[in-house]
């Protein structure tokens, strides 16, 4: 079955960096569009970034120039490199893909930006 497992979250000071990973299984990763979303407490889940099968990328405006999404098809893994983190980036970050007409989510990884 499709599985998405995120890791790499944690506590970081403002201005710091983190790299999130999402390991995928159960489908042909190299042809899948992969997305990162985040959900802050009390807010709706929001789109963060997308990478398609050709490694073209799209970013939400507030993360442009600070976050970089990438993929390693040999490891079935999608990454989210986050730099210049701010308190407003605090959220649970989840990876997502759509396969065979269904939407799949990982369990999420907590990112907390605080001094």
C-alpha positions as CSV (number, residue, x, y, z in Angstrom):
1,X,0.0,0.0,0.0
2,X,1.0,3.6,-0.4
3,X,3.0,4.9,2.5
4,X,4.6,8.4,3.1
5,X,6.9,8.8,6.1
6,X,8.2,12.2,7.0
7,X,11.1,13.0,9.2
8,X,13.5,15.9,10.0
9,X,11.3,18.2,12.0
10,X,12.3,19.8,15.3
11,X,12.9,23.0,17.2
12,X,14.9,25.7,15.6
13,X,15.7,29.3,16.4
14,X,14.5,32.1,14.1
15,X,16.8,32.4,11.1
16,X,17.7,28.7,11.3
17,X,17.4,25.9,8.8
18,X,15.9,22.4,8.7
19,X,15.6,19.7,6.0
20,X,12.6,17.6,5.9
21,X,12.4,14.2,4.2
22,X,9.5,12.1,3.0
23,X,10.2,8.5,2.1
24,X,7.6,7.0,-0.2
25,X,6.6,3.4,-1.0
26,X,3.9,1.5,-2.7
27,X,3.8,3.3,-6.0
28,X,6.0,4.4,-8.8
29,X,7.7,7.4,-7.1
30,X,9.6,8.7,-10.2
31,X,6.4,9.5,-12.0
32,X,4.5,11.0,-9.1
33,X,3.9,14.7,-8.3
34,X,4.9,15.2,-4.7
35,X,3.7,18.1,-2.5
36,X,4.5,19.5,0.9
37,X,1.7,21.0,3.0
38,X,1.7,22.5,6.5
39,X,-0.9,23.1,9.2
40,X,-0.4,25.6,12.0
41,X,-2.4,25.3,15.2
42,X,-5.9,26.7,14.7
43,X,-5.4,27.2,11.0
44,X,-6.3,25.2,7.8
45,X,-3.7,23.2,6.1
46,X,-1.9,25.1,3.4
47,X,0.1,24.2,0.3
48,X,3.8,24.8,0.6
49,X,5.6,23.4,-2.4
50,X,5.2,20.9,-5.3
51,X,7.7,19.0,-7.5
52,X,6.6,17.2,-10.6
53,X,8.1,14.2,-12.4
54,X,10.4,16.4,-14.4
55,X,11.5,18.2,-11.2
56,X,9.7,21.4,-12.1
57,X,8.7,23.2,-8.9
58,X,6.0,25.5,-7.5
59,X,6.1,27.4,-4.2
60,X,3.6,29.2,-2.0
61,X,4.5,32.9,-2.0
62,X,5.6,33.2,1.6
63,X,8.3,30.5,1.2
64,X,9.7,31.5,-2.2
65,X,13.4,32.1,-1.9
66,X,13.6,30.4,1.5
67,X,12.4,26.8,0.9
68,X,13.6,24.4,-1.8
69,X,11.8,21.2,-2.7
70,X,13.8,18.4,-4.4
71,X,13.5,14.7,-5.0
72,X,15.8,11.7,-5.2
73,X,14.1,9.1,-7.3
74,X,16.8,6.5,-6.5
75,X,15.7,6.8,-2.8
76,X,12.0,7.4,-3.3
77,X,12.4,10.5,-1.3
78,X,11.2,14.1,-1.5
79,X,13.0,16.8,0.5
80,X,12.1,20.2,1.8
81,X,15.1,22.4,2.6
82,X,13.9,25.3,4.8
83,X,16.1,28.3,5.4
84,X,15.6,31.6,7.2
85,X,12.9,30.0,9.3
86,X,10.5,32.3,11.1
87,X,8.0,31.7,13.9
88,X,5.2,31.9,11.4
89,X,6.6,28.8,9.8
90,X,5.8,26.8,12.9
91,X,3.4,23.9,11.8
92,X,3.1,20.3,11.2
93,X,4.5,19.6,7.7
94,X,3.1,16.7,5.7
95,X,3.9,15.3,2.3
96,X,1.2,14.4,-0.1
97,X,0.7,12.6,-3.4
98,X,-2.2,11.5,-5.6
99,X,-2.0,8.0,-6.9
100,X,-4.7,6.0,-8.8
101,X,-7.2,8.8,-8.2
102,X,-6.7,8.8,-4.4
103,X,-5.0,11.3,-2.2
104,X,-2.4,10.1,0.3
105,X,-0.8,11.8,3.3
106,X,2.0,11.1,5.6
107,X,1.7,11.4,9.4
108,X,3.5,14.7,9.4
109,X,6.5,16.1,11.2
110,X,6.4,19.0,13.7
111,X,8.5,22.1,12.9
112,X,8.7,24.7,15.7
113,X,10.5,28.0,15.2
114,X,11.1,29.7,18.5
115,X,13.8,31.5,20.5
